[in-house]
Amino acid sequence: MTATSDQGWFSVALAVFLFVVDFTIRVLAVIYVPRNRRPQTALAWLLAIFFIPYVGVLLYLLVGSARLPKKRRLRQRQINDYILETTEGFDRVERDPPWPSWLESVVELNRKLGSMPLVGGNSAKLYDDNQAALDAMTQSIREAKKTVHVEFYILLLDDVTKPFFDALEDAHKRGVVVRVLLDHLGNFQYPGYRRTKKRLNKMGIAWHLMLPFQPLRGRIRRPDLRNHRKLLVIDGTIAYTGSQNVVETGYQRKKNHKRHLHWKDFMARFEGPVVAGIDALFVTDWYSETDELLEREAAPARETGKGMLDCQVVPSGPGFAGENNLRMFNSLVYAAQEKIILVSPYFVPDDSMLYAITTAAQSGIHVELFVSEIGDQFFVYHAQRSYYEALLKAGVIIYLYKAPTILHAKHMTIDDEVSVIGSSNMDMRSFTLDLEVSVMVRGGSFLRSLREIEDKYRKDSRELTLDEWSNRSSFSATLDNVARLTAAVQ
């Protein structure tokens, strides 16, 4: 047999082999990918695997599982059991004024999914200005007497945040126990990351990275599972949480400063029994990252306090079996009778949320959505835009917060009854991949304050009309729809 013949047979054999491998990949993908996934997510993965088989498979193996390591999930269950045990009987909250008929089922849902009870007697102060919120948190650290628990997705040292770091160091020097958690990849991408680590080390405080992705040190996990929570707890009696990271409003990016791009956030300061629930999240994350359980130093669980607000902490993320935040959001939207106001910088709903919101609007309920006129993340921004047509046709009023500001606040109000604030966006990443914290609040004073903030947003926004949207370019519409596919890949 000639060399030419050998080469011919080899080419045929290689082609057959590659065909068999390709066919096997496609069949196995159809069998395994859809398991326990939303149809739209499964379809996005299948499209990736079918169109780019080898790259698609590698991506699926790297980021196809939205589950945290088994050890982490076990610790979450241990904390949940502890919370259920120590808060038994806390569900008997005074219904004065009377609850709306639908609220009890939502409270029970949150309790079953996240273990946290609804507790009464809380008070709160709201901040819709980043500097005011940062100053308030800094001042609370300066007044700390026993413990300071800091947990932020992004925590970076710069000229604006320097007083915050100075306050942490001063607290440590006067004997306050200071503990700090910051997300690894959330901070790694910014210029101030190394500077921040050096500053934390110099302070001598206890600090750790959350969900570190460090393959050379044996810390290997899906890299885009992130801890997106933002919270600060002082002495177990005061807690801050919301959308704001500890960083200057341009996020240390030269390109942002050049565009005059800056972020506008929302934070709330709580006092009362709800602080124990927020601190329990810090205790959970500290235990997961350090093997140290702060059971004795955690804020003590209390059934009620002196304030007028009923609050329920709703943790969510890949450490839980269900999508706690999504289920709560959908339940509240379906429960609404008159008005729904949604504020989210990244609005990429799954089918269930899209149906809930459009059904509410089509039922005659007044629905408003606040998003930003411009975006800072290309694919997310264009994926978000792909939903505008369906929302506008259903009757949802969309307000675009004017450039160059990114409205980064995350909250919702339902009728004149319930508010939800926290770190969670209304997108599939926050529903499935990120650890988040939300607080559901019932109380007239809180809701009225949030309504005033919504009014400010409205004054600084412009309404997007269906006519304007229908006349956008074909290129823009195509780009939006293609980006929508990438948003579903989880």
C-alpha positions in Angstrom: 0.0 0.0 0.0 1.4 3.4 -1.0 2.0 6.3 1.3 -0.8 8.2 -0.5 -3.2 5.4 0.3 -2.2 5.3 3.9 -2.8 9.1 4.1 -6.2 8.6 2.5 -7.3 5.9 5.0 -6.0 8.0 7.9 -8.0 11.0 6.7 -11.1 9.0 6.4 -10.6 7.4 9.8 -10.0 10.8 11.4 -13.1 12.2 9.8 -15.2 9.3 11.0 -13.7 9.6 14.5 -14.5 13.3 14.6 -18.0 12.7 13.4 -18.6 10.1 16.0 -17.2 12.4 18.8 -19.3 15.4 17.5 -22.4 13.3 17.3 -21.8 11.8 20.8 -21.3 15.3 22.3 -24.6 16.5 20.8 -26.6 13.5 22.0 -25.1 13.7 25.5 -25.8 17.4 25.6 -29.4 16.9 24.8 -29.7 14.3 27.6 -27.7 16.1 30.3 -27.9 19.8 29.8 -31.7 20.3 30.3 -31.7 18.5 33.7 -33.0 20.8 36.4 -32.6 23.9 34.2 -34.9 26.6 32.9 -35.8 25.8 29.3 -34.4 29.1 28.1 -31.1 28.4 29.9 -30.9 24.8 28.6 -31.6 26.1 25.1 -28.9 28.7 25.3 -26.3 26.1 26.4 -27.5 23.7 23.7 -27.1 26.3 21.0 -23.6 27.1 22.2 -22.6 23.4 22.2 -24.2 22.7 18.8 -22.7 25.7 17.0 -19.3 25.6 18.6 -19.1 22.0 20.0 -15.6 21.8 21.5 -15.6 25.4 22.9 -19.2 25.0 24.0 -18.4 21.8 25.9 -15.3 23.4 27.6 -17.3 26.4 28.7 -20.1 24.1 30.0 -17.6 22.0 32.0 -16.1 25.2 33.4 -19.2 27.2 34.3 -22.1 24.8 33.6 -22.9 24.0 37.2 -24.4 26.8 39.4 -23.8 24.9 42.6 -21.3 25.8 45.3 -19.0 23.0 46.6 -20.8 20.4 48.8 -18.9 21.6 51.9 -20.2 25.1 51.5 -23.8 23.9 51.0 -23.6 21.8 54.1 -22.5 24.8 56.2 -25.4 26.8 54.8 -27.8 24.0 56.0 -26.1 24.0 59.4 -26.6 27.7 59.8 -30.2 27.4 58.6 -30.9 24.8 61.2 -29.4 27.0 63.9 -31.5 30.0 62.8 -34.7 27.9 62.8 -33.9 26.6 66.2 -33.0 29.9 67.8 -35.9 31.8 66.2 -38.7 29.3 66.9 -41.9 31.1 67.8 -40.7 34.4 66.3 -43.4 34.2 63.6 -46.1 35.6 65.9 -45.7 39.2 64.8 -48.4 41.7 65.8 -50.6 42.5 62.8 -51.3 46.1 63.7 -52.4 47.5 61.3 -53.9 44.4 59.8 -51.8 42.6 57.2 -53.1 42.4 53.6 -54.6 39.0 53.0 -51.7 37.9 50.8 -48.7 38.8 53.0 -48.8 35.8 55.3 -48.1 33.4 52.5 -45.1 35.5 51.3 -43.7 35.6 54.8 -44.1 31.8 55.1 -42.4 31.3 51.7 -39.4 33.4 52.7 -39.2 31.5 56.1 -39.2 28.1 54.4 -36.6 29.1 51.7 -34.2 31.3 53.8 -35.0 30.3 57.4 -35.3 33.9 58.6 -38.4 35.0 60.5 -40.4 38.2 60.1 -39.5 40.3 63.2 -41.2 43.4 64.4 -40.0 46.5 66.3 -37.4 47.7 63.8 -36.5 51.2 62.7 -34.6 52.4 59.5 -33.0 55.3 57.8 -32.7 55.5 54.0 -29.8 56.9 52.0 -30.0 57.7 48.3 -26.7 59.5 48.1 -23.5 57.5 48.0 -21.4 60.0 50.0 -24.0 60.4 52.7 -24.3 56.6 53.1 -20.5 56.2 53.2 -20.2 59.0 55.8 -22.9 57.4 57.9 -21.2 53.9 57.8 -17.9 55.5 58.6 -19.3 57.3 61.6 -21.0 54.1 62.9 -17.6 52.4 62.7 -16.0 55.2 64.7 -18.7 54.7 67.4 -18.3 50.9 67.6 -17.6 49.5 71.0 -17.4 45.7 70.5 -17.6 44.4 66.9 -17.5 45.6 63.3 -18.5 43.1 60.6 -17.8 44.3 57.1 -18.9 42.4 54.0 -19.0 44.0 50.5 -18.8 42.6 47.0 -16.4 45.4 46.2 -14.3 47.0 48.9 -11.5 49.2 47.6 -9.2 51.9 49.0 -9.2 55.2 47.2 -9.3 58.9 48.1 -13.1 58.7 48.8 -13.1 55.5 50.8 -9.9 56.3 52.8 -11.9 57.6 55.9 -13.8 54.3 56.0 -10.6 52.3 56.1 -9.1 54.8 58.7 -12.2 54.2 60.9 -11.7 50.4 60.7 -8.0 50.8 61.7 -8.9 53.2 64.6 -11.6 50.8 65.8 -9.1 47.9 65.8 -6.6 50.0 67.8 -9.1 50.7 70.5 -9.9 47.0 71.0 -13.0 46.6 68.7 -13.0 43.2 66.9 -13.0 44.0 63.2 -13.7 41.4 60.6 -13.7 42.1 56.9 -14.9 40.0 53.9 -14.6 41.1 50.3 -15.2 39.2 47.1 -12.1 37.9 45.3 -12.8 38.4 41.6 -15.2 41.3 42.3 -12.2 43.3 43.5 -9.4 41.7 41.5 -10.4 43.5 38.3 -9.8 47.0 39.8 -6.6 49.0 40.1 -7.0 49.5 43.8 -7.1 45.8 44.7 -3.4 45.3 45.6 -3.4 48.7 47.5 -6.5 47.5 49.4 -4.9 44.2 50.5 -1.8 46.0 51.7 -3.9 48.4 53.7 -5.9 45.6 55.3 -2.7 43.7 56.2 -1.1 46.8 57.7 -4.1 47.3 59.9 -3.7 43.9 61.5 -7.4 43.1 61.3 -8.9 39.8 60.4 -9.9 39.8 56.7 -10.6 37.2 54.0 -11.5 36.9 50.4 -15.0 35.5 49.6 -15.2 32.6 47.1 -11.5 32.9 46.1 -10.6 31.4 42.7 -7.0 30.5 43.1 -6.2 27.3 41.1 -2.5 27.3 42.1 -3.5 27.1 45.7 -6.1 24.4 45.1 -9.0 26.8 45.3 -10.9 25.8 42.2 -14.6 26.4 41.7 -16.8 27.9 39.0 -15.3 31.4 38.8 -18.5 33.4 38.1 -20.2 32.2 41.3 -19.7 35.4 43.4 -20.7 36.8 46.7 -22.6 40.0 45.8 -23.8 41.0 49.3 -23.2 44.4 50.8 -23.6 44.7 54.5 -22.1 46.3 57.6 -23.0 45.3 61.2 -21.9 47.4 64.2 -22.0 45.8 67.7 -24.9 43.6 66.7 -27.2 46.6 67.1 -26.9 48.5 63.8 -26.8 47.1 60.3 -26.5 48.7 56.8 -27.4 47.0 53.6 -28.4 47.9 50.1 -26.8 48.3 46.7 -23.7 50.3 47.5 -20.1 49.0 47.3 -17.3 50.7 49.2 -15.6 52.5 46.3 -15.6 55.9 44.6 -18.6 56.4 42.3 -16.5 56.0 39.1 -15.2 52.6 40.2 -11.6 53.6 39.8 -11.8 53.3 36.0 -10.2 56.0 33.8 -12.7 55.3 31.0 -15.6 55.9 33.5 -14.0 59.2 34.6 -13.4 60.2 31.0 -17.1 59.7 30.3 -18.1 61.3 33.6 -19.8 58.0 34.4 -20.8 57.4 38.0 -23.0 55.1 40.0 -26.0 56.2 42.2 -26.9 53.8 45.0 -29.3 53.1 47.8 -28.5 52.0 51.4 -30.6 51.5 54.5 -29.6 51.6 58.1 -31.5 49.3 60.4 -31.9 49.0 64.1 -33.8 46.3 66.0 -34.3 42.6 65.7 -33.6 42.5 62.0 -30.0 43.2 62.7 -29.5 39.7 63.9 -30.7 38.3 60.6 -28.3 40.5 58.6 -25.5 39.6 61.0 -26.4 35.9 60.5 -25.4 36.2 56.9 -22.0 37.6 57.8 -21.6 34.7 60.3 -22.5 32.2 57.6 -20.1 33.7 55.1 -17.3 34.0 57.6 -17.8 30.4 58.7 -17.7 29.3 55.0 -14.4 31.1 54.3 -12.5 30.6 57.6 -13.9 27.5 59.4 -14.6 29.8 62.4 -18.1 29.8 63.7 -18.9 33.1 65.5 -21.9 31.7 67.3 -21.1 33.5 70.6 -20.4 36.9 68.9 -23.3 36.9 66.6 -26.1 39.5 67.2 -28.6 37.9 69.6 -31.9 36.9 68.1 -34.8 39.0 69.4 -38.5 38.7 68.7 -39.3 42.4 68.7 -38.0 45.9 69.5 -39.1 49.5 69.9 -39.5 50.5 66.2 -42.5 50.3 64.0 -41.3 48.2 61.1 -41.7 44.5 60.4 -38.7 43.1 58.6 -37.6 39.8 57.1 -34.2 39.1 55.8 -34.2 37.0 52.6 -30.8 35.4 51.8 -30.4 33.8 48.4 -27.7 32.3 46.1 -26.3 29.0 44.9 -25.9 27.9 48.6 -29.7 27.4 48.7 -31.8 24.8 46.9 -34.3 27.4 45.5 -34.0 30.8 43.9 -35.2 32.6 47.0 -35.1 36.1 45.7 -36.8 35.3 42.4 -39.6 33.4 44.2 -40.2 36.3 46.6 -40.2 38.9 43.8 -42.7 36.9 41.7 -45.0 36.3 44.7 -45.1 40.0 45.5 -45.7 41.0 41.9 -48.6 38.5 41.6 -50.0 39.7 45.0 -50.1 43.4 44.0 -53.5 45.0 43.7 -52.7 48.6 42.7 -49.1 49.6 42.1 -45.7 48.0 41.5 -42.5 50.1 41.3 -39.3 48.2 40.3 -35.8 49.6 40.4 -32.9 47.5 39.0 -29.7 48.5 37.2 -29.6 45.1 35.4 -33.0 43.9 34.4 -32.8 40.6 32.6 -35.8 38.5 33.9 -36.4 34.9 33.4 -39.7 33.9 31.8 -41.5 33.6 35.1 -40.7 37.1 36.2 -41.4 38.5 32.7 -44.8 36.8 32.7 -45.6 38.0 36.3 -44.8 41.7 35.5 -46.5 41.8 32.1 -49.6 40.0 33.6 -49.8 42.5 36.3 -49.6 45.4 33.8 -52.2 43.8 31.6 -54.5 43.3 34.6 -54.7 47.1 35.1 -52.1 47.4 37.8 -49.8 50.4 37.6 -46.3 49.1 36.9 -43.2 51.2 36.6 -39.6 50.1 35.9 -36.6 52.3 36.5 -33.4 51.4 34.6 -30.5 53.4 33.3 -30.4 55.2 30.0 -26.8 53.9 29.4 -25.1 50.7 30.5 -21.7 49.7 31.8 -21.8 46.1 30.8 -22.2 45.6 27.0 -24.0 42.2 26.8 -26.2 42.7 29.9 -27.2 46.2 28.7 -28.3 44.9 25.3 -29.9 41.8 26.8 -31.9 44.1 29.1 -33.1 46.2 26.1 -34.5 43.1 24.4 -37.3 43.0 27.0 -38.5 46.6 26.6 -40.9 45.9 23.7 -42.8 43.2 25.6 -42.9 45.3 28.7 -44.1 48.5 26.9 -46.8 46.6 24.9 -48.1 45.1 28.2 -48.4 48.6 29.6 -45.3 48.8 31.8 -44.0 52.4 32.2 -40.2 52.4 31.7 -38.2 55.3 33.0 -34.6 55.7 31.8 -32.4 57.4 34.4 -30.5 60.0 32.5 -26.8 59.6 31.5 -24.0 59.8 32.6 -25.4 58.2 35.8 -25.8 54.5 36.3 -28.8 54.1 38.6 -27.4 51.2 40.7 -30.1 51.1 43.3 -32.1 47.9 43.8 -35.5 48.0 45.4 -39.2 47.5 44.8 -42.5 48.7 46.4 -45.8 46.8 46.2 -49.0 48.8 46.7 -48.7 50.9 49.8 -47.9 47.8 51.8 -44.5 46.2 51.3 -41.0 47.3 50.2 -37.9 45.2 49.3 -34.4 46.5 49.3 -31.0 44.8 49.1 -28.2 43.8 46.8 -30.1 41.7 44.3 -30.6 42.8 40.7 -33.6 41.5 38.8 -31.5 39.4 36.5 -30.7 35.7 36.0 -27.2 36.2 37.5 -28.6 37.5 40.8 -31.3 34.8 40.8 -28.9 31.9 40.3 -25.2 32.6 40.5 -24.7 35.3 43.1 -25.1 35.3 46.9 -27.4 38.1 47.7 -29.2 39.7 50.6 -32.7 41.2 50.5 -34.9 42.7 53.3 -38.6 42.7 53.0 -40.1 45.6 55.0 -43.7 46.4 56.0 -44.2 49.8 57.5 -45.7 53.1 56.3 -42.8 55.3 57.2 -40.3 53.2 55.3 -42.5 52.9 52.2 -43.2 56.7 52.2 -39.5 57.4 52.4 -38.9 55.1 49.5 -41.7 56.7 47.5 -40.0 60.0 47.9 -36.8 58.5 46.5 -38.8 57.1 43.6 -40.1 60.6 42.9 -36.6 61.9 42.8 -35.7 59.2 40.3 -38.7 60.1 38.2 -37.6 63.7 38.0 -34.1 62.7 36.8 -35.4 60.2 34.2 -37.2 60.3 30.9 -40.1 58.0 29.9 -39.4 55.5 27.1 -42.4 55.3 24.7 -43.4 52.4 22.5 -43.2 54.6 19.4 -39.6 55.6 20.2 -38.7 52.0 20.8 -40.4 50.7 17.7 -38.4 53.1 15.6 -34.9 52.0 16.8 -32.6 50.7 14.1 -32.7 47.1 12.9 -29.0 46.7 13.8 -29.8 47.8 17.4 -32.7 45.4 17.6 -30.6 42.5 16.3 -27.8 43.2 18.7 -30.2 43.3 21.6 -31.8 39.9 20.7 -28.4 38.2 20.2 -27.3 39.5 23.6 -30.4 38.1 25.1 -29.2 34.6 24.3 -25.9 35.1 26.1 -27.8 36.3 29.3 -29.5 32.9 29.5 -26.2 30.9 29.6 -25.7 30.0 33.2 
